Amino acid sequence: MTSRIEARFARCRAEGRAALVTYVMAGDPDPETSLAILKELPRAGADIVEFGLPFTDPMADGPAIQAAGLRALKAGQTTAKTLELVRRFRAEDAETPVILMGYFNPIYIYGAERFLTDAKAAGVDGLIVVDLPPEEDDELCLPALKAGLAFIRLATPTTDDRRLPAVLANTAGFVYYVSITGITGAATPDFGKVSEAVARIKRHTPLPVVVGFGVKSGAHAAAIAEGADGVVVGSALVATLKETLDAEGRATSGTVAAVAGLVRELAEGVRSVKKARAA
């Protein structure tokens, strides 16, 4: 059976374009606003949504996403509540792939086997767990694949050709290429080098390669879309959300609209780049 992720990339290929992957933090700034944003992302042009699992020590994330996680935790967000938000989203949207992105600790505390069962039942399609290397595949990756969830790996500018096969061995869904060395949202990538890196990875795998970290605008998204199968945007969306909050960090009437507005700009950028259509 074709997964939602495979179906979505096939559709984008048929339309001759890259996919737009958007990241927001679950429960930021509160559960109901978070759900409203999640529902709005596909309507604004997102092809795939990544939903962050809030965690107190997100070592790969920059200040914007760290702050988002802390806002969510302060508002009472838990792993169970995140799965409930996905379930409520899925009641209205049966097609948009949902990827949970985060760290192993909250999953371990929840119970890995229980988490995989509940995530699948909620309508989750895949996982990105940034602190589990291939050497730890028995912990979550292989059980996730068995449960029917894609386990999506990150490759970086320092992942050389010797390391790449290990990274790709049990990867499913797509490969997430981190375009810069460092934390999320920290710098603007060198678009020429990104295209070269994507081409190198594609020599090793038939999976789509999406690129994230440092994409902040429609122009950036278009530049990445030239060479990649998908473009991921997270920190810019989270920062846009934060700018709309009141002095106490609460959502305002403009919060959902501001995030959706940036997604529309990014979607326009991605869709402005026409690729060879799938045969």
C-alpha positions as a Markdown table, in Angstrom:
| # | Residue | x | y | z |
|---|---|---|---|---|
| 1 | Met | 0.0 | 0.0 | 0.0 |
| 2 | Thr | 1.3 | 3.5 | -0.9 |
| 3 | Ser | 2.0 | 5.6 | 2.2 |
| 4 | Arg | 0.7 | 9.2 | 2.5 |
| 5 | Ile | 4.3 | 10.4 | 2.2 |
| 6 | Glu | 5.0 | 8.4 | -1.0 |
| 7 | Ala | 1.6 | 9.6 | -2.5 |
| 8 | Arg | 2.4 | 13.2 | -1.7 |
| 9 | Phe | 5.9 | 13.1 | -3.3 |
| 10 | Ala | 4.4 | 11.3 | -6.3 |
| 11 | Arg | 1.8 | 14.1 | -6.6 |
| 12 | Cys | 4.4 | 16.8 | -6.4 |
| 13 | Arg | 6.5 | 15.1 | -9.1 |
| 14 | Ala | 3.4 | 14.8 | -11.3 |
| 15 | Glu | 2.9 | 18.6 | -10.9 |
| 16 | Gly | 6.6 | 19.1 | -11.8 |
| 17 | Arg | 7.6 | 20.8 | -8.5 |
| 18 | Ala | 9.3 | 20.3 | -5.1 |
| 19 | Ala | 7.3 | 19.6 | -2.0 |
| 20 | Leu | 6.9 | 22.2 | 0.8 |
| 21 | Val | 7.5 | 20.7 | 4.3 |
| 22 | Thr | 6.5 | 23.0 | 7.2 |
| 23 | Tyr | 7.5 | 22.6 | 10.9 |
| 24 | Val | 5.7 | 24.0 | 13.9 |
| 25 | Met | 5.9 | 23.0 | 17.6 |
| 26 | Ala | 3.0 | 21.1 | 19.0 |
| 27 | Gly | 1.2 | 23.0 | 21.7 |
| 28 | Asp | 2.8 | 26.4 | 20.9 |
| 29 | Pro | 1.6 | 28.8 | 22.2 |
| 30 | Asp | -1.4 | 26.7 | 23.5 |
| 31 | Pro | -3.1 | 23.5 | 22.3 |
| 32 | Glu | -6.1 | 25.0 | 20.5 |
| 33 | Thr | -4.0 | 27.7 | 18.6 |
| 34 | Ser | -1.5 | 24.9 | 17.7 |
| 35 | Leu | -4.3 | 22.8 | 16.2 |
| 36 | Ala | -5.7 | 25.8 | 14.3 |
| 37 | Ile | -2.3 | 26.4 | 12.8 |
| 38 | Leu | -1.8 | 22.7 | 12.0 |
| 39 | Lys | -5.1 | 22.7 | 10.1 |
| 40 | Glu | -4.2 | 25.9 | 8.3 |
| 41 | Leu | -0.8 | 24.7 | 7.0 |
| 42 | Pro | -2.1 | 22.5 | 4.2 |
| 43 | Arg | -4.7 | 25.1 | 3.2 |
| 44 | Ala | -1.9 | 27.6 | 2.8 |
| 45 | Gly | 0.2 | 25.3 | 0.6 |
| 46 | Ala | 2.1 | 22.9 | 2.9 |
| 47 | Asp | 2.5 | 19.5 | 1.4 |
| 48 | Ile | 3.8 | 17.7 | 4.5 |
| 49 | Val | 3.7 | 18.9 | 8.1 |
| 50 | Glu | 6.3 | 18.2 | 10.8 |
| 51 | Phe | 4.9 | 18.6 | 14.3 |
| 52 | Gly | 7.5 | 19.1 | 17.0 |
| 53 | Leu | 7.5 | 17.1 | 20.2 |
| 54 | Pro | 8.3 | 19.6 | 23.0 |
| 55 | Phe | 11.4 | 18.7 | 25.0 |
| 56 | Thr | 13.3 | 20.6 | 27.7 |
| 57 | Asp | 16.8 | 20.0 | 26.1 |
| 58 | Pro | 16.5 | 20.3 | 22.3 |
| 59 | Met | 20.2 | 20.3 | 21.5 |
| 60 | Ala | 19.9 | 20.5 | 17.7 |
| 61 | Asp | 17.5 | 23.5 | 17.8 |
| 62 | Gly | 18.2 | 27.2 | 17.8 |
| 63 | Pro | 16.7 | 29.8 | 20.1 |
| 64 | Ala | 13.4 | 30.1 | 18.2 |
| 65 | Ile | 12.4 | 26.5 | 18.4 |
| 66 | Gln | 13.9 | 26.1 | 21.9 |
| 67 | Ala | 11.6 | 29.0 | 23.0 |
| 68 | Ala | 8.6 | 27.4 | 21.2 |
| 69 | Gly | 9.2 | 24.1 | 23.1 |
| 70 | Leu | 9.3 | 25.9 | 26.4 |
| 71 | Arg | 6.1 | 27.9 | 25.6 |
| 72 | Ala | 4.4 | 24.6 | 24.7 |
| 73 | Leu | 5.6 | 22.8 | 27.9 |
| 74 | Lys | 4.5 | 25.8 | 30.0 |
| 75 | Ala | 1.0 | 25.6 | 28.4 |
| 76 | Gly | 0.9 | 21.9 | 29.5 |
| 77 | Gln | 1.8 | 20.1 | 26.3 |
| 78 | Thr | 2.7 | 16.5 | 26.6 |
| 79 | Thr | 3.4 | 13.6 | 24.2 |
| 80 | Ala | -0.1 | 12.2 | 24.8 |
| 81 | Lys | -1.6 | 15.6 | 24.1 |
| 82 | Thr | 0.5 | 15.9 | 20.9 |
| 83 | Leu | -0.9 | 12.6 | 19.6 |
| 84 | Glu | -4.4 | 13.9 | 20.5 |
| 85 | Leu | -3.8 | 17.0 | 18.3 |
| 86 | Val | -2.8 | 14.8 | 15.4 |
| 87 | Arg | -5.9 | 12.7 | 15.9 |
| 88 | Arg | -8.1 | 15.8 | 15.8 |
| 89 | Phe | -6.3 | 17.0 | 12.7 |
| 90 | Arg | -6.7 | 13.7 | 11.0 |
| 91 | Ala | -10.5 | 13.8 | 11.6 |
| 92 | Glu | -10.6 | 16.6 | 9.0 |
| 93 | Asp | -7.6 | 15.8 | 6.8 |
| 94 | Ala | -7.0 | 12.2 | 5.7 |
| 95 | Glu | -4.3 | 13.0 | 3.1 |
| 96 | Thr | -1.6 | 15.4 | 4.4 |
| 97 | Pro | 1.4 | 13.5 | 5.8 |
| 98 | Val | 2.2 | 14.2 | 9.4 |
| 99 | Ile | 5.8 | 13.7 | 10.7 |
| 100 | Leu | 6.6 | 13.9 | 14.4 |
| 101 | Met | 10.0 | 15.5 | 15.0 |
| 102 | Gly | 11.9 | 15.6 | 18.2 |
| 103 | Tyr | 14.1 | 13.7 | 20.6 |
| 104 | Phe | 14.1 | 10.2 | 22.0 |
| 105 | Asn | 13.7 | 11.1 | 25.7 |
| 106 | Pro | 9.9 | 11.9 | 25.6 |
| 107 | Ile | 9.3 | 8.8 | 23.6 |
| 108 | Tyr | 11.3 | 6.6 | 26.0 |
| 109 | Ile | 9.4 | 8.0 | 28.9 |
| 110 | Tyr | 6.1 | 7.4 | 27.2 |
| 111 | Gly | 7.2 | 3.9 | 26.3 |
| 112 | Ala | 8.5 | 3.2 | 22.8 |
| 113 | Glu | 6.2 | 0.4 | 21.9 |
| 114 | Arg | 3.1 | 2.2 | 23.3 |
| 115 | Phe | 4.2 | 5.4 | 21.5 |
| 116 | Leu | 4.4 | 3.6 | 18.1 |
| 117 | Thr | 1.0 | 2.0 | 18.6 |
| 118 | Asp | -0.6 | 5.2 | 19.7 |
| 119 | Ala | 1.1 | 7.4 | 17.0 |
| 120 | Lys | 0.0 | 5.0 | 14.2 |
| 121 | Ala | -3.5 | 5.0 | 15.6 |
| 122 | Ala | -3.5 | 8.8 | 15.8 |
| 123 | Gly | -2.6 | 9.1 | 12.1 |
| 124 | Val | 1.1 | 9.8 | 12.3 |
| 125 | Asp | 3.0 | 8.9 | 9.1 |
| 126 | Gly | 6.7 | 9.1 | 10.2 |
| 127 | Leu | 9.2 | 10.1 | 12.8 |
| 128 | Ile | 12.4 | 12.2 | 12.8 |
| 129 | Val | 14.3 | 11.6 | 16.0 |
| 130 | Val | 17.4 | 13.6 | 15.8 |
| 131 | Asp | 19.4 | 12.0 | 18.6 |
| 132 | Leu | 19.2 | 8.4 | 17.6 |
| 133 | Pro | 22.1 | 7.4 | 15.3 |
| 134 | Pro | 21.9 | 4.3 | 13.0 |
| 135 | Glu | 23.9 | 2.4 | 15.6 |
| 136 | Glu | 20.7 | 2.6 | 17.8 |
| 137 | Asp | 18.3 | 1.4 | 15.2 |
| 138 | Asp | 17.0 | -1.4 | 17.5 |
| 139 | Glu | 15.7 | 1.2 | 19.9 |
| 140 | Leu | 13.1 | 2.8 | 17.7 |
| 141 | Cys | 13.9 | 2.8 | 14.0 |
| 142 | Leu | 13.3 | -0.9 | 13.3 |
| 143 | Pro | 10.2 | -1.1 | 15.5 |
| 144 | Ala | 8.8 | 2.0 | 13.9 |
| 145 | Leu | 9.3 | 0.6 | 10.4 |
| 146 | Lys | 7.6 | -2.7 | 11.6 |
| 147 | Ala | 4.7 | -0.6 | 12.9 |
| 148 | Gly | 4.3 | 1.1 | 9.5 |
| 149 | Leu | 5.8 | 4.4 | 10.4 |
| 150 | Ala | 8.6 | 5.9 | 8.2 |
| 151 | Phe | 11.8 | 6.6 | 10.1 |
| 152 | Ile | 13.4 | 9.7 | 8.5 |
| 153 | Arg | 17.1 | 10.3 | 8.8 |
| 154 | Leu | 19.1 | 13.5 | 8.7 |
| 155 | Ala | 22.2 | 13.8 | 6.6 |
| 156 | Thr | 24.5 | 16.8 | 7.0 |
| 157 | Pro | 27.4 | 18.5 | 5.2 |
| 158 | Thr | 29.7 | 16.3 | 7.3 |
| 159 | Thr | 28.1 | 13.0 | 6.3 |
| 160 | Asp | 30.7 | 11.7 | 3.9 |
| 161 | Asp | 30.3 | 8.9 | 1.4 |
| 162 | Arg | 31.6 | 6.3 | 3.9 |
| 163 | Arg | 29.0 | 7.3 | 6.5 |
| 164 | Leu | 26.1 | 7.8 | 4.1 |
| 165 | Pro | 25.2 | 4.1 | 3.6 |
| 166 | Ala | 24.8 | 3.6 | 7.3 |
| 167 | Val | 22.6 | 6.7 | 7.5 |
| 168 | Leu | 20.4 | 5.6 | 4.6 |
| 169 | Ala | 20.2 | 1.8 | 5.5 |
| 170 | Asn | 16.8 | 1.9 | 7.3 |
| 171 | Thr | 15.6 | 5.3 | 6.2 |
| 172 | Ala | 12.1 | 5.5 | 4.8 |
| 173 | Gly | 9.8 | 8.3 | 3.5 |
| 174 | Phe | 12.5 | 10.8 | 2.6 |
| 175 | Val | 16.0 | 11.9 | 3.5 |
| 176 | Tyr | 16.3 | 15.2 | 5.4 |
| 177 | Tyr | 19.4 | 17.1 | 4.3 |
| 178 | Val | 20.6 | 19.6 | 6.9 |
| 179 | Ser | 22.0 | 22.4 | 4.7 |
| 180 | Ile | 24.3 | 24.0 | 7.3 |
| 181 | Thr | 26.4 | 22.7 | 10.2 |
| 182 | Gly | 25.0 | 23.9 | 13.4 |
| 183 | Ile | 21.6 | 24.6 | 15.0 |
| 184 | Thr | 18.2 | 25.3 | 13.3 |
| 185 | Gly | 17.6 | 28.8 | 12.0 |
| 186 | Ala | 21.2 | 29.9 | 12.5 |
| 187 | Ala | 22.4 | 30.9 | 9.0 |
| 188 | Thr | 21.5 | 31.0 | 5.3 |
| 189 | Pro | 22.7 | 28.0 | 3.3 |
| 190 | Asp | 25.0 | 28.2 | 0.3 |
| 191 | Phe | 22.5 | 27.2 | -2.3 |
| 192 | Gly | 25.1 | 26.0 | -4.8 |
| 193 | Lys | 26.6 | 23.6 | -2.3 |
| 194 | Val | 23.2 | 22.4 | -1.3 |
| 195 | Ser | 22.4 | 21.3 | -4.9 |
| 196 | Glu | 25.8 | 19.4 | -5.1 |
| 197 | Ala | 25.1 | 17.7 | -1.8 |
| 198 | Val | 21.6 | 16.7 | -2.8 |
| 199 | Ala | 22.9 | 15.2 | -6.1 |
| 200 | Arg | 25.5 | 13.2 | -4.1 |
| 201 | Ile | 22.9 | 11.8 | -1.7 |
| 202 | Lys | 20.6 | 10.9 | -4.6 |
| 203 | Arg | 23.4 | 8.8 | -6.1 |
| 204 | His | 23.0 | 6.6 | -3.0 |
| 205 | Thr | 19.2 | 6.4 | -2.6 |
| 206 | Pro | 16.0 | 6.5 | -4.7 |
| 207 | Leu | 14.3 | 8.3 | -1.8 |
| 208 | Pro | 13.3 | 12.0 | -2.1 |
| 209 | Val | 15.8 | 14.4 | -0.6 |
| 210 | Val | 14.4 | 17.4 | 1.2 |
| 211 | Val | 16.5 | 20.3 | 2.5 |
| 212 | Gly | 16.0 | 22.3 | 5.6 |
| 213 | Phe | 17.7 | 24.6 | 8.1 |
| 214 | Gly | 18.1 | 28.3 | 7.3 |
| 215 | Val | 15.2 | 28.7 | 4.8 |
| 216 | Lys | 13.5 | 31.9 | 5.7 |
| 217 | Ser | 11.6 | 33.3 | 2.6 |
| 218 | Gly | 9.9 | 32.4 | -0.7 |
| 219 | Ala | 13.1 | 33.3 | -2.5 |
| 220 | His | 15.2 | 30.9 | -0.3 |
| 221 | Ala | 12.6 | 28.2 | -0.9 |
| 222 | Ala | 12.7 | 28.7 | -4.6 |
| 223 | Ala | 16.5 | 28.5 | -4.6 |
| 224 | Ile | 16.5 | 25.2 | -2.6 |
| 225 | Ala | 13.6 | 23.8 | -4.8 |
| 226 | Glu | 15.9 | 24.1 | -7.9 |
| 227 | Gly | 17.9 | 21.1 | -6.7 |
| 228 | Ala | 15.9 | 19.3 | -4.0 |
| 229 | Asp | 12.7 | 17.2 | -3.9 |
| 230 | Gly | 11.4 | 19.2 | -1.0 |
| 231 | Val | 12.1 | 22.3 | 1.1 |
| 232 | Val | 11.7 | 22.3 | 4.9 |
| 233 | Val | 10.9 | 25.5 | 6.8 |
| 234 | Gly | 10.6 | 25.6 | 10.6 |
| 235 | Ser | 12.4 | 28.3 | 12.5 |
| 236 | Ala | 11.0 | 31.1 | 10.3 |
| 237 | Leu | 7.5 | 30.0 | 10.9 |
| 238 | Val | 8.1 | 29.6 | 14.7 |
| 239 | Ala | 9.6 | 33.1 | 14.7 |
| 240 | Thr | 6.7 | 34.6 | 12.8 |
| 241 | Leu | 4.3 | 33.0 | 15.3 |
| 242 | Lys | 6.3 | 34.5 | 18.3 |
| 243 | Glu | 6.1 | 38.0 | 16.8 |
| 244 | Thr | 2.2 | 37.9 | 17.1 |
| 245 | Leu | 2.1 | 36.9 | 20.7 |
| 246 | Asp | 1.0 | 39.4 | 23.4 |
| 247 | Ala | 3.2 | 40.5 | 26.4 |
| 248 | Glu | 2.3 | 37.3 | 28.3 |
| 249 | Gly | 3.2 | 35.0 | 25.4 |
| 250 | Arg | -0.5 | 34.3 | 24.5 |
| 251 | Ala | -1.9 | 34.0 | 21.0 |
| 252 | Thr | -3.6 | 37.0 | 19.4 |
| 253 | Ser | -6.2 | 37.3 | 16.6 |
| 254 | Gly | -3.3 | 37.6 | 14.1 |
| 255 | Thr | -1.3 | 34.5 | 15.2 |
| 256 | Val | -2.8 | 31.8 | 12.8 |
| 257 | Ala | -3.1 | 34.3 | 9.9 |
| 258 | Ala | 0.6 | 35.4 | 10.2 |
| 259 | Val | 1.9 | 31.8 | 10.1 |
| 260 | Ala | -0.4 | 31.0 | 7.1 |
| 261 | Gly | 0.7 | 34.1 | 5.3 |
| 262 | Leu | 4.4 | 33.0 | 5.4 |
| 263 | Val | 3.4 | 29.5 | 4.3 |
| 264 | Arg | 1.6 | 31.0 | 1.3 |
| 265 | Glu | 4.8 | 33.0 | 0.4 |
| 266 | Leu | 7.0 | 29.9 | 0.7 |
| 267 | Ala | 4.5 | 27.7 | -1.3 |
| 268 | Glu | 4.6 | 30.3 | -4.0 |
| 269 | Gly | 8.4 | 30.2 | -4.0 |
| 270 | Val | 8.5 | 26.4 | -4.3 |
| 271 | Arg | 5.8 | 26.3 | -7.0 |
| 272 | Ser | 7.6 | 28.9 | -9.1 |
| 273 | Val | 10.3 | 26.4 | -9.9 |
| 274 | Lys | 9.2 | 23.9 | -12.6 |
| 275 | Lys | 10.9 | 20.6 | -12.8 |
| 276 | Ala | 10.7 | 17.7 | -15.2 |
| 277 | Arg | 7.4 | 15.9 | -14.6 |
| 278 | Ala | 7.3 | 12.3 | -13.4 |
| 279 | Ala | 6.9 | 9.9 | -16.3 |
